[in-house]
Amino acid sequence: MGSTLALLACAGVLVGCAAGVGISVPVFPGVSVGLGVGSGGNVNVGVGTGVGPVGVGVGVNQRGQVSAGAGVGVSTGVGDGGARVGAGVGTGTVIYDPEDKKPGKTDPR
């Protein structure tokens, strides 16, 4: 369940409050690498971890924006191969946007 929750956290990070789909691969106990596509077609990759129903993660999208966030969700096993399907909700925020560093853009501070 931890890897699926990590995926859900990544999904929360990667697509904010928008809908999306993704898949994750566990790399260490409790840590997964995920790939997702948000409702706007934005492709995202991230890493997440989960404990119980709560997960956190960090991801980067195709525009180079780095996001962090947290989510909560549930999952259930499907088939005999150990695959899981889940659903959850999450929230995230952009912590780095390369567009903010381009010449000609004003500093919002």
C-alpha positions in Angstrom: 0.0 0.0 0.0 2.9 2.4 0.7 4.1 2.5 -2.9 0.6 3.2 -4.2 0.2 5.9 -1.6 3.5 7.3 -2.8 2.1 7.3 -6.3 -1.0 9.1 -5.1 1.3 11.7 -3.3 3.2 12.1 -6.5 0.0 12.5 -8.4 -1.0 15.2 -5.9 2.4 16.9 -6.3 2.5 16.5 -10.0 -1.0 17.6 -11.0 -2.0 19.7 -8.0 -5.7 19.5 -7.6 -6.3 18.5 -11.2 -7.2 14.9 -12.3 -4.6 12.7 -13.8 -3.3 9.2 -14.2 0.0 7.6 -13.5 2.1 4.6 -12.7 4.8 4.1 -10.1 7.6 1.6 -9.6 8.9 0.9 -6.1 12.7 1.4 -5.8 13.1 1.0 -2.1 10.7 0.0 0.7 8.3 2.9 1.0 9.8 4.9 -1.9 8.5 4.9 -5.5 9.3 6.7 -8.8 6.2 7.7 -10.7 5.2 8.9 -14.1 1.9 10.7 -14.6 -0.1 12.7 -17.1 -2.4 15.5 -15.8 -5.7 16.5 -17.2 -4.1 19.2 -19.3 -1.7 16.7 -20.9 1.2 17.8 -18.8 3.7 14.9 -18.4 5.3 14.6 -14.9 7.9 12.4 -13.2 8.5 12.3 -9.5 9.5 10.4 -6.4 7.3 9.9 -3.4 7.0 8.0 -0.1 4.0 7.1 2.0 3.2 5.9 5.5 -0.3 4.6 6.1 -2.8 6.6 4.0 -0.5 9.7 3.7 2.1 10.3 1.1 4.5 13.1 0.1 6.5 13.6 -3.0 8.5 15.9 -5.3 8.2 16.0 -9.1 9.2 17.8 -12.2 7.1 18.4 -15.3 7.9 18.8 -19.0 8.3 22.6 -18.6 11.0 22.1 -15.9 8.7 23.2 -13.0 9.6 21.5 -9.7 6.6 20.8 -7.4 6.2 19.4 -3.9 3.1 18.3 -2.1 1.2 15.8 0.0 -1.8 13.5 -0.6 -4.0 10.9 1.1 -5.6 7.9 -0.6 -6.6 4.3 -0.6 -5.7 1.3 -2.8 -6.7 -2.3 -3.4 -4.9 -5.2 -5.0 -5.8 -6.4 -8.5 -4.9 -9.7 -10.0 -2.2 -12.1 -8.7 0.8 -10.1 -9.7 0.9 -7.6 -6.9 -0.5 -4.7 -8.9 -2.6 -2.2 -7.1 -5.2 0.4 -8.1 -6.0 3.4 -5.9 -7.5 6.8 -5.7 -6.7 9.8 -3.6 -6.5 13.5 -3.3 -3.6 15.8 -2.8 -2.3 19.3 -3.0 0.9 20.7 -4.3 2.8 23.8 -5.0 5.5 24.8 -7.5 8.7 25.4 -5.7 10.8 26.2 -8.7 9.8 27.6 -12.1 12.5 28.2 -14.7 10.3 30.7 -16.5 10.7 33.0 -13.5 14.4 33.2 -14.2 14.2 34.2 -17.9 15.4 37.6 -19.0 12.6 40.1 -19.4 10.5 38.7 -16.6 9.9 41.0 -13.6 10.9 39.8 -10.1 7.6 39.5 -8.1 9.3 40.4 -4.9 
